[in-house]
């Protein structure tokens, strides 16, 4: 699968730590699963609804997949949909944009 960007939802604290350290090794669920979970633009709202409902102070980070090379694997998840999973730490340089998680009038997550 070829998409230039994918998205990671983080707590504000996780985002601040990534900015400070320069490297993101994963949220607790990522560390437990052995890879960093990302979502495509089309998958982002469902991911937010399913895994982050009711959580305040969330940040959406746009990640450049091309910068990660072979660390990106497209793997089946949720009903067979392919999700980008990252088998490496993320350097801050792959975070091309970020914004607080916000939604449009239809409830879809607004992309940074």
C-alpha positions as CSV (number, residue, x, y, z in Angstrom):
1,X,0.0,0.0,0.0
2,X,1.3,3.4,-0.8
3,X,0.3,6.5,1.1
4,X,2.6,9.4,2.0
5,X,1.2,10.0,5.5
6,X,-0.4,8.3,8.4
7,X,-1.6,9.6,11.7
8,X,-0.9,8.9,15.4
9,X,-3.2,10.0,18.2
10,X,-1.3,10.8,21.4
11,X,-2.0,12.3,24.7
12,X,-0.6,15.8,25.1
13,X,2.0,14.4,27.5
14,X,3.2,11.8,25.0
15,X,3.5,14.4,22.3
16,X,5.5,16.7,24.7
17,X,7.8,13.8,25.6
18,X,8.4,13.0,21.9
19,X,9.3,16.6,21.3
20,X,11.6,16.7,24.2
21,X,13.4,13.4,23.6
22,X,13.3,13.6,19.8
23,X,12.2,9.9,19.6
24,X,8.8,8.2,20.2
25,X,9.1,4.6,21.2
26,X,5.4,4.0,21.6
27,X,2.4,4.4,23.8
28,X,1.6,1.6,26.2
29,X,-0.5,-0.3,23.7
30,X,2.3,0.0,21.1
31,X,4.9,-1.3,23.5
32,X,2.6,-4.2,24.5
33,X,2.0,-5.1,20.8
34,X,5.6,-4.6,19.7
35,X,4.9,-2.0,17.0
36,X,3.6,1.6,16.8
37,X,0.0,1.8,15.6
38,X,-0.9,4.4,13.0
39,X,-4.1,5.1,11.0
40,X,-4.7,6.4,7.6
41,X,-6.7,9.5,7.1
42,X,-9.8,7.4,6.3
43,X,-9.3,5.3,9.5
44,X,-8.5,8.1,11.9
45,X,-12.0,8.9,13.1
46,X,-12.9,5.3,13.8
47,X,-9.6,4.9,15.7
48,X,-10.4,8.0,17.8
49,X,-13.9,6.8,18.5
50,X,-12.9,3.3,19.4
51,X,-9.7,3.8,21.4
52,X,-9.8,7.4,22.6
53,X,-13.4,8.2,23.4
54,X,-13.8,10.7,26.1
55,X,-10.1,11.3,26.6
56,X,-9.2,15.0,26.8
57,X,-6.0,16.7,25.6
58,X,-5.3,14.5,22.6
59,X,-3.0,15.5,19.7
60,X,-3.0,14.2,16.2
61,X,0.4,13.9,14.5
62,X,0.9,13.5,10.8
63,X,3.8,11.0,10.1
64,X,5.7,10.8,6.9
65,X,5.7,7.1,6.0
66,X,8.3,7.4,3.2
67,X,10.9,8.6,5.8
68,X,10.5,5.3,7.7
69,X,11.3,2.9,4.8
70,X,11.1,-0.8,5.7
71,X,10.0,-0.1,9.2
72,X,6.4,0.4,7.8
73,X,4.3,-2.7,7.4
74,X,0.7,-2.7,6.2
75,X,-1.1,-5.3,8.3
76,X,-4.6,-6.5,8.5
77,X,-6.6,-5.5,11.6
78,X,-10.2,-4.4,12.4
79,X,-12.2,-6.4,9.9
80,X,-9.4,-7.0,7.5
81,X,-8.5,-3.4,6.9
82,X,-4.8,-2.7,6.3
83,X,-3.2,-0.4,8.9
84,X,0.3,1.0,8.9
85,X,2.3,-0.5,11.7
86,X,5.8,0.8,12.5
87,X,8.5,-1.6,13.7
88,X,10.9,1.1,14.9
89,X,11.1,4.2,17.1
90,X,9.8,7.4,15.4
91,X,12.3,10.2,15.1
92,X,10.8,13.7,15.5
93,X,11.8,14.4,11.9
94,X,8.9,12.2,10.6
95,X,6.3,14.3,12.5
96,X,5.4,16.7,9.6
97,X,2.4,18.3,11.3
98,X,0.4,18.1,14.5
99,X,-2.7,19.7,16.0
100,X,-5.0,19.1,19.0
101,X,-7.6,16.5,18.1
102,X,-10.6,18.4,16.8
103,X,-13.7,17.3,14.9
104,X,-15.7,18.9,12.1
105,X,-19.5,19.3,12.2
106,X,-20.0,15.7,11.1
107,X,-17.9,14.3,13.9
108,X,-14.8,13.4,11.7
109,X,-11.4,14.1,13.1
110,X,-9.8,17.2,11.4
111,X,-6.4,16.3,9.9
112,X,-3.4,18.5,10.9
